[in-house]
C-alpha cells in the first residue's frame, strides 16, 4: 500500500507542477519558458499513471483521493494558505476512499 501511495503522490506532484507553471506564466507574469518544464512534468504525469498496477479507471478513481490531499498540502506549502479543519477532514475522507479502492483491487 505504501508503494502505491508513494507512486500516487509522485503522480499528483507531476500533475500539479505541470499545471502550476502555466498558471505562473498566465496569471503571475512568469516567463513563457515555464511552459517547457510544465510540458515535461505533464508527460511525466502521464507516464507515472501507466505504472499503476490496475485498470485505468480504477487507478484514476483511487488517484483522485491522493490528488485532493496533495493539492491541499501544495496549497499550504506553496500558496501559503492556512488549511481549515474542513480541508483536513475532506482530505482524510478522500484518502479513505483511495485506501478502500486499492484494497479492493489488491483483493482480486
N, C-alpha and C positions, 0 to 999 in steps of 0.2 A: 504494500500500500504506500509506503514511504517513497519508493522509487517512482511510482505512478504520480503521486502528488508532486514530487520534485519536477518531474517532466512537465506536468501541467503548469507549475509556477514559471518555469523557463519559457513555456509556450506563451503564457499570458504576458510575461515581460516583453517578449519579442513583438507581440501584437501591440501592446501599449506604446512601446518605443516607436514602432512603425507608424502609429497614428499621432503620437505626441509631437514628433519632429515636424510634420507638415503643419500642425497646429501652430507651432512656434513661428514657422515661416508665414502662414496666412494671417494670424491674429496678433502676433507679437513682433512683427517686423524682423524676423530672423532671416538669415541669408538663404538664398534659393538652394545652395549646395546641400542643405539639410535633407533635401529630397533623396539624395543618393544613399546615405545611411538608412533613411526611412524605408526606401525600397528594399535594401539588403535585409533589414530587420523583418519586413513582411515576408520576404522569401524564406528567411529562417523560420518564421512562424508557421508557414505552410509546410515546410519540411518537417518541423517538430511534430505537427499534427499527424504526419504519416507514421511516426514511430510508436504511436499508442497501440496497445495490443487488443483492440476491439473494433467492432463495426463502426464506421464513421459517425452515424447518427448517435450512437451511444457515447462515443468519445466526445462529440460536441455537447451533448447534454451534460455529461459529467464535468467537462471543461468549464462550462458556464459557471458552476459554483466556485471554482478556484479563481476564475477571472474576476468575479464580483469581489472576492476577498482581496485579491492582488490589486485591483483598481482602487479599492479603499485605502490600502496601505500606500499606494502611489499618491493618492490624494493627500494623505497626511505628510509623507516624507518629501515629496517634490513640490506640491502646491501649497503646503503649509497649512492646510485646513484641519481644524480640530474635529475629530470624529465624535459623533454623538453615540449614546447608548443604542439608539435605533440602528445606526450604521453597524455597530459590532454585533447586535442581535441578528440583523439581516445577513451579515457575512457568515455567522455561525449556522443559520438555517440553510444558506446556500451550500456551505461546506458539508453539512449533514446530508444534503441531497446528493452531493458528489460521492460521499462515502457509501451511501445506500446503492447508488448506481454501480459503482466499481465493485462493491461486494457481490452484487448480483451477477455481473459479467464474470467475475472470478469463480463463482459457484457453478457456472455452467460447464 
